[in-house]
Structures are given as C-alpha cells and as structure tokens.
Amino acid sequence: MDIRVLGGLVVRTEDGYLHLGTPKQQLVFAMLALEVGRLVTLDGLVDELWPEEPPRSAVPNVRTYAANLRRSLEAATAGRVTVAREHGGYRLEAEPSQVDLVRLTAGWHQARELAEAGDRLGAASLLTDVIGAWSEPLLAGLRPGPTLAARREAVDRERQAAVELFAELRLGSGGADLALPLLRAHASRHPLREPAQVLLMRALIRTDDLSEALAVYQATRDALAEQLGVPPGPELERLHRAALDARRARRRSGGGRVEAVPNGRSADAGRGPNWLPRVVTDFVGRRELVERMLDDITTGHETGPVVRVIDGMAGCGKTTLAVHLANRLADRFPGGQLFIDLGGHAEGAPVPPASALVTLLRQVGLPAGRIPGELPDRIEMWRRELAHRRAVVVLDNAADSAQVEPLLPVTGRAVVLVTSRRRLLALTERPSVSLPVLSEPDALALLTTLVGKQRVQADPGGAAEMVRICGGLPLAIRLAGTRLAHRPAWSMSDMARRLAGKPAFLPRLRAEARTVVEAFAESYEPLGDSAKRVFRSFGLVAGGHLDTAMVGALTDLSLDETADLVDELVDRHLVEEIADGRYRLHDLMRQYAFELSLQADPEPVRRAAAEGLLDHVLHSVVVVSAPMEEKRLVDLQLRLKAPLRPDLLAARLPGDLEWLEEHRLNLNSLVRQAAREGHEALAWRLARAAWRFFYMRSYFDDISATHGEGLVAASRAGDRHAVALMHNYLASACVRTGAYQEASAHLHEVVSIRAELGDVEGTQRARVNLGVVYWLTGRIREALDINRAAVRASVPDSLPVLPNLGLTLRFLGRYDEAMAVHRLQLFVARVRGDQFHLSNALGHLGGVRYRAGQSAQAERLLRASLALQDRTGNGFARAETLSHLAGTYRQLGRLGDALRHHHAAIETAANSGERHVQAEARNELAVTLRAVGRQEESAAMFRQALDIATRIAHPYEQGRALSGLAEHLADTDPEEARRYRQRALVVFERMGVPEQHEIRQLLAEVLPHRA
C-alpha cells in the first residue's frame, strides 16, 4: 500500500485506488496518516474537523468516519493496514514507510546529516530524489483545520530548506547551471524569502547572467518594501554590489566575461544536458586537425557564436570527429551538448527546420507545450536559448544550407558543428573543413586499435594492403577490422584477399569508396539464411530504430527467434543496439541492406514484410493508448481487423507513454512510408491511432504531419470516412495552436462528408467540434445553437456536449442556466463513474460561481476539481481551473494566494500549449496586480494578453485586455482610454456578451465631460 499525502490525498493498493469518502472522512484519515503508528485523540479529531463550533453529533460522526475507514482498509489490505480504536482515540496501524511524507522527510534528514559530515556528493544525490518527488503541497485539495494547516506550513518550510540545501550543494560543486531551473521556480514561489533570492542571485552571477541577477535584486527589494516595509538584508546587498562591479568591469574590458563570484570560489558551472551519441573510445588520427579546430573554436567564441562545417564523403568519420570535438569542448562550454541527425542523406525526406527545432528545444528542457507553432517564433525562441548558454550543438548529416540556417545562433557564445556530405558554402564566412580519408599511418593506427598491435606487426604488408583496399575510409576499416578481430586464425593478408574482387552493391558511391561494400559483405556473408533475412528487413523500414517485437513483425519470426538473430547481427556490428532492445542501422548499412533486399526478396515478400510491421505498430499504439481513449469511438473510427501477430502484442503495456515517446519519430516516418508505398489504409489508421498521444503531449506538428499524410492516403484510396477523420484531427491541432480559420475549414469539410455519407452521429459530432471554434472566435450565439441541437438530439452521446453548452451560456452571462447544464454534466458523470467529466464538471461549476461572485462556493468546487485531477492524473483544463481559483482568492481578499495561483495557471497553460488560456490567465493576473497596486505590471500583463489573443484571433480575451488597459489609462490619458473602450465595445457587441453593457455605461459617463 502507498499512502500519499503530498499533493492530493491518495491511497493506492494492489487493486487500485481506495475511495476515502467525504472530505471530513478524508481529513480524519489525513490526521491518522501523518501520525502513523501513534495515537490521535478523539478531541484532536473533533477540533480539526469543526474548529469553531462542533455540532452535537461531532463525536459520533468521527467514530462513523473511523469505522468506515477501518472497513475499507481491511477489505483492501486483508487486515494488514487498519484503523485501531484505542482509549481516547484512534491509531493507523501501518508501516511508516508506506506514507510518502515519512519517506521523503527521512531522506531529507539523512541528506542534511551527510552534508554536515562533509559528504556533499552523497547529500546531493539523495536530495535529487527527494526534491523530485516532493513537488506538491501537503493535502492539496483538502480544506484543513488548525492542526493540518500548521502541519502544511511546517512541511512547506521543510521543503524550502531541502531545496536551498540542494542548491547550495550544487553551487559549491560548480553546478550553477544545474541549480538555476530549480532556483528560479523556488524563488518565484517565495518572493519574500531572502535565502531563496540570495541563492538565485549567486547562481546567476556564477553563470555570468548579471542582468538577470540585478533584476532579481530589484524585484526582491520592491517586494520587501511593498509588503513588509523592510530593506534587503546584507547578503543581498553584497551580491548586488558584486554584480554591479562585475558589470562595470565587463564594460571596461569590452564585453568579455568577468568572473563575479562573491565568495571567491571558481565560477566553473556544472554541465547541462548531454544528448551526444556514444563517444568512439578508440578515436585515433587527425590530431593536428583536432587541435587546430579546438584552438580556432575557443578563440572565436570570445566574440560571438562559432559555426564550423565539416564535410566529406560518406563514411569518412565526420560524425565521429564532430562528437569527439563536442566532448573535448564540454568543460569549456558547460551549457550542454546537443545533437540532432538532420537526415540529409538518409532514406526519406530530410528533417525540416521546424521539426528539428522541436527536438533541440526539447533537449534544452522546454516542454512541448511551450514551443511555438510557427517557424519564425521557434527560431526566435531557439536563438534566445542559445544566447544565454555556452553550449555545443552538433547538427549532423545536413542536407543543405537552407536546412541549417534557421538552426544557427546569432548572439551568445554557443558552438555549432555542422556535418554534411555536401559543401555548405553559405553558412559561415570561414571555409568548411573538408575531411579527407585517413592517411596510411592514421589508418594503420585505427586498425591496430581494432585487432591489436601484435597482429599488425606480424603482417605489416597485409595490414597496409587492407587499409589501401578500404581506401582509408574509417567506416570500412572499422567494419573490416572488427570482422578480423573475431577471426584470430586469419592474417592481415587473408583479410586483404577476401576484401579484393567483391562486387559493389552501391554503384552511386565514388569508385574510390567501392570497398565499403566489400567490408559490409565480409560481415554479412557468413550469416545464416535467417539472420541474412533479418538484416535485409532492416533496409525496408523508414523509421529510425526498431525494437525486438517490431523486427519480429517485419520478419514473421517468433519473439525468441528474433531476439537471438538480432543479437547475432549486433555481435557482428551490422546492427547497433542504441538501448536495451532497440536497434538501428547506419545510413550506409541501411542502404546496403535495402539493395540486398531488392536483389534477394521478391516484391510481394517486401510488401508483406512492411505490411506486417505497420500492422503491428498500429495495434501496438492502440493497445498502449487504450487508457486514454474511449473504446467505442476508437472501434467506430478505426474499424480494425484482428492483428496479424497477436503474440507480439504481449510486449505492449496499456498506458506505457514512454514507449510512445521513444517511437514518436518512428510513427511519423512509418505513416509517411505507408502512404508512399501504397498501404493507404494503414497510413491513415496509424495516424489516427497516434493522435491521442500526440495531443496529450502537445506534439501538434506531429499531428499535422501524420494526418496530412493520412489525408493524402485516404483521398487516394477513395475512403471518404477516413478523409473526414483526417480533417477532423487536423482541426484539433489547428485549434490548440490558435489557427482557427484552418480548423473551421477542416471541420466544414468533415460536416459535408459525414452528411454525404448519411452518418448522422458523425455529422453531429463534427458540428459540436465546429461549435468550439465558433466559441473561440466569438460566434457564441452560433456555438449555443449547435450545442443545444446536439443535446436535444443526444447524438452523439450528450456528455461531451454539456460542458460546451454550459460554457457558452456562462459567457453570455446566463449563469443559472449554465449551472443547470453543468449540474447535469456532474450527475451523468457520477452515474457513469467518469472521473474525467466529473472533475471537468466541478471545474466548470466553480467557474460559473466565480463569475457570479459566489466566492465561497466557487473555492470549494474549484479545489475539489483540482484534487480529483491530482488523484486521477488528468491535467485537462487544469490551467483554466487554477486561473478561476486565483480570481476567487482575489474576490475573497486572499491576494497572496491569488498571485501564486495566477502564476501557476500561466505556467500550466504554457506547458499544455493552450494559447487562449494563456491569454485568459494573463488577463486575470492583470486584474489582481491592479488590486494590489502594481499598476505598471498590471498594464504590462494586459498588453501580453492582448498580444496573444490578437495573434490567435480570440476576441473575448482581446476585449478584456482592451478594457483593462482603458481602466489603466483612465486617469492619465482619458482620450486614449476612450479609444480602448470603444474597441472593446465593438468586440463585446459583436459577441453579444454582457460586458458590453458595462463598457457602454463607462463611455456614457465620460462623454458629457468631453462635451
């Protein structure tokens, strides 16, 4: 059993989650869990549940709650965990380690003891796990009494101390870069806590970000003065002086880096993320070139970003050299080592810049939801990231300059290494490094590392002949040398004779490189027939890598047979194992395998192999996505046949999102391959099956790419049902990224096709989706008509329609009707046990109560919605719920709570990619900032909301922002304020929302004065 009190109160047993009953019964359990193994008095429980005036039934009620909990626990744990009744109270009999707070507190105390004893590394290691799991407040979603409220405060202080110790340890070990993300979040949550601000300033100064360090000081000084009436402490003042001194010194030195560490320790920062491939441990040769490039880079980066291009023929070691350089530079560029294969010369299309930027931005730690949808915005964000970090970026296998140009920095001190088989003359004013094949001494040195010095010295003539036949090409030498290493009876001359005279299978390569094929063949030819067939099958796949079950589907072999044969290929270095059970081929090796398959395997065999893989991946995605999808809808839309290989699906686990994450790029490639090779039905089905995962993770580019391919395939097949599906889910990506016109066009196409097919349910479902676009674009009356019609028809199922109907009524100011609709949603969700719609309905009810000014009821509903989201792991509409709760706290006068929840709402909206909620959350924060007297910040926030809402054409939040700015300007510039209000009035009148009346009244009050 696992008892969680951090975040929402949750008890998980072997059979699932335990229902803990009413909120007061949950409070009883919380009191017992936090004192696990110790007596909690009856009086203490009564005081906690009814702190002001307990009812006469208080004691019987507590006993009833305890009895209910005892029955539930004993049934779920066969009596291993129970609530024991003792004289004067109750005791939870369980292992203390079953309570998450007990485990984490023990880890924190142990880490503190290690730090005090001087074991800083051990302490930091422990704290990494503790802080990662200790991210939520105690008993989130419950309304505690005095005892639990005090305990929540104490637990929060403990976590603050743990975070600050961890940051101190990172700073002490030169890991300022690693400490910064944690410190930024911690300092933001506790703007008046000086130790947090001190640590953040120290980390910023260590990483040479003097401007932000000074900004932190200014914000902290203002907050302390405004809210506490005190000046900053001596440590903050000392850091402020140090940052100012460092900035002056930098200006005097012409802008170069100046160390500004107040305590005099080295400012060497810890390393950022490392996404480089495995380093070649036997890197030899090219010593002069490596040293020259290192000197060139370290000198050049002092004046700005450095871009160096390495070009050369296939297999000459470009990637190996770039990765080697990146690793050698890691100490001097601690901001991270990033890597992406741009696929410039692989099978299929090169990676477009927009997709490459998603990968690179994810590598630096940005959530997918924060990444903009448009290429110019992604370029701006990427360049902003590189401007503030000394990182090394390897852009491998570039197709041309146009592909690389958007990925290059324009400011900062990052280093970018580009590799390509073509000369990319437009990227940099410096000539590219054209990598030749290895000289004979270097080639022999490489061969020696592979087969050993003794064998080379025993037959130097044969060794020289080997490297000559291999043309000095590192890839060929590695393959031939590895083959020879496994044949101790062969001499160098034996291998040279075997390399000579083999036919070339890659005629498009230059004549000097023909021996690459012979090197491949020396590893391939000794294989048995089954292993050869498995190897050839790899050449038929467009994806980047395969797992064992996928190879089994491709070859129609059992899982055990497949595993054994792939292991043999790995042993012979024909296939690379990039992770446990995941395999890929080098580009040249894949081409070699493909050309072998063209010669050895008839077209029907190749087509059947690809179909087997696509079918398996499709069913795998359906299995893994099952917990996230409505089965009836998936069955209706996909119309799947039985899987060709059901035995291989045992390797797939429902809800295994990591498997989907690992294969995200494969899914894109396989949809393209299916469409290109005539597997139309598999192409659109695979796109649709992957949609839910892409949508949840905010991979909207992937939705657009896969469903665009699916749309082409479905159109080519003449499948109107599938065409409508692809349009529908393309619209979902457009809605989430604010492309409402495109979404509307897609959905109108769906309505037309569904009506043409006589699909009443599908037509109505598409109209409901269209209603969402109407609501977002201000056509609220039309959205209302659509949703009313859908509810009356009950086609499709009315439960998904009710929230949309309630929202439109709420925006029209018809709060009583909206409440009735959301209560119906809540009732239906309870009857069906639908936790998603249950939390959704609670959140919407809270939103209506908030808008109606019923703050106390709104708080209870919104907190209940968040608690249920925490319990079920459902994050849908969380940002909106947090924003409404923040506004509710503002109404209640709890301005500190309001500000914290506003910032949480903005962060959550950014992470989820909900751009209209990003605008709404900023408008709400602006209102609260105005309420606390921070007028300029309020106006700035309104402007941000207006910018976002204007860019996505979301009129309601545009109107709110305009109205807010008008109020800000009313005293200082009445004429400008009037113009803002007139613009807001036009927006609100067009929408028909009640805000128009207030704006009209304000304008009427101003006009007489103007006259």
Order of alpha helices (4+ residues) and beta strands (2+ residues): beta-beta-beta-alpha-beta-alpha-alpha-beta-beta-alpha-alpha-alpha-alpha-alpha-alpha-alpha-alpha-beta-alpha-beta-alpha-alpha-beta-alpha-beta-beta-alpha-alpha-alpha-alpha-alpha-alpha-alpha-beta-alpha-alpha-beta-beta-alpha-alpha-alpha-alpha-alpha-alpha-alpha-alpha-alpha-alpha-alpha-alpha-alpha-alpha-alpha-alpha-alpha-alpha-alpha-alpha-alpha-alpha
